[in-house]
Amino acid sequence: MERKYITLKNLMIEKQKCIGLKFFADRVVQALVNDLPGIKWSEDFNMNYILNTPANIDLVFKTFRGVAWINCNHFYSRSSFGKELIPVDIEALQKRKPVAGKIFCPESYLQKLELKRYAASTIRTYVSCFETFINHYSDREVQNLNENDVRHYLQKLIRDGSSHSYINQAINAIKFYYEIVLEMPNRFYAVERPRAEEKLPEVLAKEEVLRIINNTNNIKHRCIIGLLYSAGLRRGEVLNLRVEDVDSKRMVIKVRSGKGNKDRYTILSEKLLGDLRRYFIEWRPKEYLFEGPKGEKYSAESVVKIVKEASKKAGIRKRVTPHMLRHSFATHLLESGTDLRYIQVLLGHKSTKTTEIYTHVATNIFFKIKNPLD
């Protein structure tokens, strides 16, 4: 006997949340669907639907129990959406002065971003992308926009030459409103994303990294660059380090609330430990390991400037970023024979697939290959 399936979808019809019922033509299923109270047909979505209420959800499961398998992958949220680093004060966004002809994000959007504890950079990106989207459809109510409207907007971005990264950010910002703020998980599940660009990370040679470290202006700058490389830390993770996070007895560094809001441990260099002790005696940080002139957390812009200036003094022609030092850490570990799974743990990657990209830039395997010219 052929198994019957029904897929539930989140729909917004005439400003009301609805349950879409999508299935292959079947007399038994259709008869049961027709018996549901208040069932209607949508020409736009090409499926039956009823109002999204707890009672109706229970009724759907009860009606089709033992008759058809209900696919909820497009209906319920599969995971928490975008946990990030530190909560941010969004009061400035809420108090923006009105601008003629421009629509701002709904208050509910900003509140949800704050409650989800998104990082400041993520909030800025989401708000910018979503406001660009809703202003594109300024003559329409945002609640009534559907999948085709989103697709048409994405086509416009592609024709305007927007990058893959920006288009993905726009999709995330749009989905956040409909799926998180309006609580309709996976409503735009079927919206296509651009194919990911398979760019390899930029990596420095060990000799280049050492030259950069040796060309820093002071012990503080030396320690910052040393941590980016020797512990494989992200820029924000270095800035969030507290004095007690450096454990010299166990030779590890505790990374608090890394990407995905997760804690982890990474390795502490013996050579760097000596520099950190000298730095601590000279600068006496109180709360954060690296602090500004007034005792506040060191700025991200300062870290970028430190890396840039040291690289220039070291005679490195390529543009060096803090994240390039993290890439170099992972690649050099792999080249020295460290198991990929250990590198994954040190970097804080959720999946080994993310870490596997370094196998494409590690050069140790090339030494075993005889060049045909030689």
QUIMOVEN-V129289 format. One record per run of one state. SS is the DSSP state (H for helix, E for strand, C for the rest). FROM is the first residue (numbers start at 1). LEN is the number of residues. If there is no record, write none. Layout:
BEGIN
ss = {SS;SS}
from = {FROM;FROM}
len = {LEN;LEN}
END
This chain:
BEGIN
ss = {C;E;C;E;C;H;C;E;C;E;C;H;C;E;C;H;C;H;C;H;C;H;C;H;C;H;C;H;C;H;C;H;C;E;H;E;C;E;C;E;C;H;C;E;C;E;C;E;C;H;C;H;C;H;C;H;C;H;C}
from = {1;5;14;16;23;27;35;40;43;47;52;54;65;69;72;91;95;107;116;120;137;142;145;147;160;164;182;206;215;219;231;235;241;242;243;246;248;252;256;264;268;270;284;288;289;291;292;297;298;300;314;322;336;340;348;352;361;364;369}
len = {4;9;2;7;4;8;5;3;4;5;2;11;4;3;19;4;12;9;4;17;5;3;2;13;4;18;24;9;4;12;4;6;1;1;3;2;4;4;8;4;2;14;4;1;2;1;5;1;2;14;8;14;4;8;4;9;3;5;6}
END
